[in-house]
């Protein structure tokens, strides 16, 4: 009887063994990558060793990128803070990629914004921009944000067909301009927010059948024990 009954908590435990830890606001991107995945509200964020690539004249390591959880107007996401800057005639590039999944819900909207921007006085060809893509989102709904002497938008947002999971690739480029200036071109933050739609929770058929079968063995096990 003991062997039969021990299978029941084991079966129920299968459903919760893969839960990710809670996202820690204020941890570095290096720590997020090391942890692999974490949850914030209804979203699970997954990172791997290739989730951050720095290139260009100034290399900002993942250990210098601070990640904060953000909630705004019913949307949730992550804010990345770092001293991304480029002197005149130099370029910085930072690529951040991760997967965001919705638990018992679907993602139907995303936005990206940049902040903490400094640009040399006009006229200048210095610029800061962010492009954001995902294979699950049509290219017409990819995001692009810029900041230069023309006063480009600092945020972009769009809706798309609901998705249970998105692979997000965010590419930041900072160019210091071709003319020497006492002001360094920089951006200090990038924010991603996601809108979600709840959906009904349905247990996985295989797990439900397994649990029902094990519970059905209880009367048989009890009779065997009482003999």
C-alpha positions as CSV (number, residue, x, y, z in Angstrom):
1,X,0.0,0.0,0.0
2,X,2.8,2.5,0.9
3,X,4.3,2.2,-2.6
4,X,1.0,2.9,-4.2
5,X,0.2,5.9,-2.1
6,X,3.6,7.4,-2.5
7,X,3.0,7.7,-6.2
8,X,0.2,10.2,-5.7
9,X,2.2,13.1,-4.2
10,X,4.9,12.4,-6.8
11,X,2.4,12.8,-9.6
12,X,1.1,16.1,-8.3
13,X,4.7,17.3,-7.8
14,X,5.4,16.8,-11.5
15,X,3.2,19.8,-12.3
16,X,5.2,22.2,-10.1
17,X,8.8,21.0,-10.4
18,X,9.7,23.5,-13.2
19,X,8.6,26.7,-11.6
20,X,11.1,29.6,-12.0
21,X,12.1,31.8,-9.2
22,X,10.9,35.4,-8.7
23,X,12.7,38.1,-10.8
24,X,14.7,40.2,-8.4
25,X,14.5,44.0,-9.2
26,X,17.9,45.5,-8.9
27,X,19.9,42.4,-9.9
28,X,22.4,42.7,-12.8
29,X,21.8,41.2,-16.2
30,X,24.7,38.9,-15.5
31,X,22.8,37.5,-12.6
32,X,19.6,37.1,-14.6
33,X,21.6,35.2,-17.3
34,X,23.2,33.0,-14.6
35,X,19.8,32.2,-13.0
36,X,18.4,31.3,-16.4
37,X,14.7,32.2,-15.8
38,X,12.5,34.0,-13.4
39,X,8.8,35.1,-13.1
40,X,7.3,38.5,-12.6
41,X,3.5,38.7,-12.2
42,X,2.2,36.5,-15.0
43,X,5.3,36.6,-17.1
44,X,8.4,34.3,-17.1
45,X,11.6,35.7,-18.6
46,X,14.2,33.2,-19.8
47,X,17.9,34.2,-20.5
48,X,20.9,32.2,-21.7
49,X,24.7,32.8,-22.1
50,X,24.0,34.5,-25.5
51,X,21.4,36.9,-24.1
52,X,23.8,39.9,-24.0
53,X,26.3,40.9,-26.7
54,X,28.3,44.2,-26.4
55,X,30.4,45.5,-29.3
56,X,31.8,48.8,-30.6
57,X,34.2,51.3,-29.1
58,X,32.9,51.0,-25.5
59,X,32.1,47.5,-24.1
60,X,29.6,47.6,-21.3
61,X,29.6,44.2,-19.6
62,X,26.4,42.4,-18.4
63,X,27.5,42.9,-14.8
64,X,27.1,46.7,-15.3
65,X,23.5,46.4,-16.6
66,X,20.9,46.7,-13.8
67,X,17.5,45.0,-14.4
68,X,14.4,46.3,-12.7
69,X,10.8,44.9,-12.8
70,X,8.3,47.5,-14.0
71,X,4.5,47.8,-13.9
72,X,2.8,50.7,-15.7
73,X,-0.9,51.1,-16.7
74,X,-1.7,47.4,-16.3
75,X,1.4,46.3,-18.3
76,X,4.5,44.4,-16.9
77,X,8.0,44.2,-18.1
78,X,11.7,44.9,-17.5
79,X,13.8,48.0,-17.4
80,X,17.5,47.8,-18.3
81,X,19.8,50.5,-16.9
82,X,23.5,50.9,-17.9
83,X,26.0,53.7,-18.9
84,X,25.7,53.1,-22.7
85,X,27.7,56.0,-24.2
86,X,29.9,56.9,-27.2
87,X,32.3,59.7,-27.7
88,X,32.5,61.6,-31.0
89,X,33.4,59.3,-34.0
90,X,32.8,56.2,-31.9
91,X,29.9,53.7,-31.9
92,X,28.5,51.4,-29.2
93,X,26.2,48.5,-29.8
94,X,24.4,46.4,-27.2
95,X,22.1,43.5,-28.0
96,X,19.8,42.0,-25.4
97,X,17.7,38.9,-26.2
98,X,15.4,36.8,-24.1
99,X,12.2,34.8,-24.2
100,X,9.1,36.0,-22.4
101,X,6.2,33.6,-21.7
102,X,2.8,34.1,-20.3
103,X,1.5,31.8,-17.6
104,X,-2.2,31.0,-18.2
105,X,-2.4,34.1,-20.5
106,X,-1.3,35.4,-23.8
107,X,0.8,38.4,-24.8
108,X,-0.9,40.7,-27.3
109,X,1.0,44.0,-27.1
110,X,4.5,45.2,-26.5
111,X,6.4,48.5,-26.2
112,X,10.0,49.7,-26.0
113,X,11.2,53.1,-24.7
114,X,14.6,54.7,-24.1
115,X,15.6,57.3,-21.5
116,X,18.5,59.2,-19.9
117,X,19.5,60.5,-23.3
118,X,22.2,63.1,-23.9
119,X,23.0,64.4,-27.4
120,X,25.5,67.0,-28.7
121,X,23.9,70.4,-29.6
122,X,22.4,70.7,-33.1
123,X,23.5,70.5,-35.8
124,X,24.9,67.0,-35.3
125,X,24.7,63.6,-36.9
126,X,24.9,61.8,-33.5
127,X,22.0,59.5,-32.6
128,X,20.6,56.8,-30.3
129,X,18.3,54.2,-31.6
130,X,16.7,50.8,-30.6
131,X,15.3,48.2,-32.9
132,X,13.2,45.4,-31.4
133,X,12.2,42.2,-33.3
134,X,10.6,38.8,-32.7
135,X,10.1,35.9,-35.0
136,X,6.6,35.5,-33.5
137,X,5.6,39.1,-34.4
138,X,5.1,40.2,-38.0
139,X,7.8,42.5,-39.3
140,X,5.2,45.3,-39.7
141,X,4.8,45.2,-35.9
142,X,8.5,45.3,-35.0
143,X,9.5,48.3,-32.9
144,X,11.9,51.1,-33.7
145,X,12.8,54.0,-31.4
146,X,15.2,56.9,-32.1
147,X,16.6,60.1,-30.6
148,X,18.5,62.7,-32.6
149,X,18.5,66.4,-33.4
150,X,15.3,65.9,-35.4
151,X,13.4,65.0,-32.2
152,X,12.5,61.4,-33.1
153,X,10.1,59.4,-30.9
154,X,11.5,58.0,-27.7
155,X,8.9,55.1,-27.5
156,X,7.1,52.7,-29.8
157,X,4.2,50.4,-29.1
158,X,2.0,48.0,-31.1
159,X,-0.5,45.2,-30.8
160,X,-0.4,41.8,-32.6
161,X,-2.1,38.4,-32.6
162,X,-2.0,36.9,-29.1
163,X,1.1,34.8,-28.4
164,X,1.9,32.5,-25.4
165,X,5.6,33.2,-25.8
166,X,7.8,35.7,-27.5
167,X,11.5,35.7,-28.4
168,X,12.6,39.3,-28.0
169,X,15.8,40.7,-29.6
170,X,16.6,44.3,-28.7
171,X,19.5,46.1,-30.5
172,X,20.8,49.4,-29.1
173,X,23.1,51.6,-31.2
174,X,24.7,54.8,-29.9
175,X,26.8,57.0,-32.3
176,X,28.8,59.9,-30.9
177,X,28.7,61.9,-34.2
178,X,31.3,62.9,-36.7
179,X,32.1,66.2,-35.0
180,X,34.0,66.6,-31.7
181,X,31.8,67.8,-28.9
182,X,32.1,68.3,-25.1
183,X,28.8,66.3,-24.7
184,X,29.0,62.5,-24.9
185,X,26.1,60.8,-26.7
186,X,24.5,58.4,-24.3
187,X,21.4,56.5,-23.2
188,X,21.0,55.0,-19.8
189,X,17.8,53.0,-19.9
190,X,15.7,50.7,-22.1
191,X,12.2,49.5,-21.0
192,X,10.1,46.7,-22.3
193,X,6.4,46.4,-21.3
194,X,3.9,43.7,-22.3
195,X,0.1,43.6,-22.3
196,X,-1.5,40.3,-21.5
197,X,-4.9,38.7,-21.9
198,X,-6.1,36.0,-19.5
199,X,-7.2,32.6,-20.8
200,X,-8.9,29.7,-19.1
201,X,-6.6,27.2,-17.3
202,X,-6.9,23.7,-18.6
203,X,-4.8,20.9,-17.0
204,X,-2.6,18.9,-19.3
205,X,-4.5,15.8,-20.3
206,X,-1.6,13.4,-19.6
207,X,-1.2,14.7,-16.1
208,X,-4.9,14.7,-15.4
209,X,-5.3,11.1,-16.6
210,X,-2.3,10.0,-14.5
211,X,-3.7,11.6,-11.4
212,X,-7.1,10.2,-11.9
213,X,-5.7,6.7,-12.5
214,X,-3.6,6.8,-9.3
215,X,-6.6,8.0,-7.3
216,X,-8.6,5.2,-8.7
217,X,-6.1,2.7,-7.3
218,X,-6.8,3.8,-3.7
219,X,-9.8,1.4,-3.2
220,X,-7.8,-1.5,-4.6
221,X,-4.8,-0.7,-2.4
222,X,-7.1,-0.4,0.7
223,X,-8.8,-3.7,0.1
224,X,-5.4,-5.4,-0.3
225,X,-4.1,-3.9,2.9
226,X,-7.2,-5.0,4.9
227,X,-7.0,-8.6,3.8
